[in-house]
């Protein structure tokens, strides 16, 4: 029987159930049957939405680039991001992928007028009163390794905090870090 779990992966947790490095893993936060595994991943220093399932079709649909779907990230960047940087992000940033230059696809990028409703991070982001930060929303339809971090750095505004808020039509709404919600099916679009 297919099982689907939406989890909020906390900061500094590996997106897997075993660790050779002694780092915290999903097993430290979530109890699921042994045949359930994460679809895709979030970096150790990223947080947010992760799907756990035993449904191989969903795994294929979400990871194969020919089935593009939206991934929405809420990103806190270092500095007061300007319109030129936002436009640069929207139209494509040249980053390194496997050591080679790659220009990211066009994407949606918007600045939050106020800080979005996100949980406090432990440990907190560094605070320097004389250097502002900004929050932006980036919606991608591709997923290269550390892509969002490389994009914001390439636009001159390094990422301080990265939260995946949405995959397709599934969101983190109502979950806190370490929280889990079971679903009866996984809507694919």
C-alpha positions in Angstrom: 0.0 0.0 0.0 1.5 3.4 -1.0 2.3 5.7 2.0 3.0 9.4 1.7 4.3 11.7 4.5 5.1 15.4 4.3 7.8 16.4 6.7 9.5 19.7 7.8 13.1 18.7 7.7 14.9 20.8 10.4 18.1 22.7 9.8 21.4 20.7 10.1 19.7 17.3 9.5 20.7 14.9 6.7 17.9 14.0 4.2 18.4 10.3 4.8 17.7 7.7 7.6 21.4 6.6 8.2 24.5 8.5 8.9 28.1 7.5 8.6 29.2 10.9 9.9 27.4 11.0 13.3 25.2 13.8 12.0 21.5 13.9 12.9 19.2 12.2 10.3 15.5 11.9 9.5 15.4 8.8 11.8 16.1 11.2 14.8 12.8 13.0 14.0 10.4 10.8 12.1 9.2 7.2 12.6 8.0 5.6 9.4 7.9 2.1 8.0 11.3 0.7 6.8 10.3 0.8 3.1 9.6 4.5 3.2 12.4 6.8 1.9 12.9 10.5 1.0 12.1 11.6 -2.5 14.8 14.1 -3.5 16.8 15.8 -0.8 17.5 19.1 1.0 21.0 20.0 1.9 22.2 19.5 5.5 22.1 23.3 6.0 18.7 23.8 4.3 15.3 23.1 5.9 11.7 22.6 4.9 9.4 20.4 2.8 10.5 16.8 2.1 8.3 14.0 0.9 8.7 10.5 2.3 7.1 7.6 0.4 7.3 4.0 -0.7 5.7 4.9 -4.0 8.2 4.4 -6.8 6.0 6.1 -9.4 5.9 9.3 -7.3 9.7 9.1 -6.9 10.1 8.8 -10.7 7.6 11.7 -11.4 9.3 14.1 -9.0 12.9 13.4 -9.9 12.8 12.9 -13.6 13.4 16.4 -15.3 10.8 15.6 -18.1 8.0 15.9 -15.5 8.7 19.5 -14.5 6.9 20.8 -11.4 7.3 23.9 -9.2 9.5 24.0 -6.2 9.0 27.1 -4.0 11.8 28.3 -1.7 11.8 31.1 0.9 15.3 32.5 1.0 16.8 35.0 3.5 19.8 36.7 1.8 22.6 38.8 3.1 21.9 42.5 2.3 19.1 44.6 0.9 18.4 42.9 -2.4 17.7 45.3 -5.3 15.6 45.1 -8.4 18.7 44.4 -10.6 19.6 41.3 -8.6 16.0 40.1 -8.7 15.9 40.5 -12.5 19.2 38.7 -12.8 17.8 35.8 -10.8 14.6 35.7 -12.9 16.4 35.6 -16.2 19.1 33.1 -15.3 22.3 33.0 -13.4 25.4 31.2 -14.6 26.5 28.7 -11.9 28.8 25.7 -11.8 27.2 22.3 -12.1 29.7 19.4 -11.9 32.5 21.8 -12.5 31.0 23.2 -15.7 29.1 26.5 -16.4 25.4 26.2 -16.4 22.8 29.0 -16.9 19.7 28.5 -14.8 16.3 28.5 -16.4 14.0 31.5 -16.1 12.1 31.4 -12.9 9.8 33.5 -10.7 11.4 35.6 -8.0 9.7 38.1 -5.7 10.8 40.1 -2.7 8.8 39.7 0.5 7.7 43.2 1.9 8.0 41.8 5.4 9.6 38.7 6.9 7.5 35.7 6.0 5.9 33.6 8.8 8.7 31.1 9.4 9.7 29.4 12.6 12.6 30.6 14.6 15.7 28.7 13.6 18.0 26.9 16.1 20.7 28.0 16.1 19.5 31.4 14.9 20.9 33.2 11.9 23.8 35.5 12.8 22.6 39.0 13.6 24.5 42.2 12.7 22.5 45.4 13.2 24.5 47.3 10.5 24.0 44.7 7.7 20.3 44.2 6.6 18.9 41.0 5.3 16.1 40.4 2.8 13.6 37.6 2.2 12.7 36.5 -1.4 10.5 33.8 -2.9 12.1 31.7 -5.7 9.9 29.3 -7.7 12.0 26.9 -9.8 11.1 24.0 -12.2 14.5 22.5 -12.0 16.7 21.3 -9.2 20.5 21.3 -9.5 22.8 20.7 -6.5 22.8 23.7 -4.2 21.2 25.7 -7.0 19.4 28.4 -5.0 22.5 29.1 -2.9 24.6 29.4 -6.1 22.1 31.6 -7.8 21.8 34.1 -4.9 25.6 34.2 -4.5 25.9 34.8 -8.2 23.5 37.7 -8.0 25.6 39.2 -5.2 23.4 38.3 -2.2 24.5 35.1 -0.5 21.9 32.9 1.1 21.7 32.9 4.9 18.6 30.7 5.3 16.9 28.4 2.8 13.4 26.9 3.3 11.7 24.8 0.7 8.0 25.8 1.3 6.2 24.0 -1.6 6.5 21.1 -4.1 3.7 21.3 -6.7 0.6 22.0 -4.7 1.9 20.6 -1.3 3.1 23.2 1.2 4.6 23.3 4.7 1.5 25.1 6.0 0.7 24.0 9.5 4.1 22.2 10.1 6.9 23.2 12.4 10.5 21.9 12.1 10.4 18.2 12.9 6.7 18.0 12.1 5.1 15.3 9.9 1.7 15.0 8.2 0.5 11.8 6.5 -1.4 12.0 3.2 -3.7 9.4 1.7 -2.4 10.2 -1.9 0.1 12.4 -3.6 -1.4 14.8 -6.1 0.8 15.1 -9.2 0.4 17.8 -11.7 
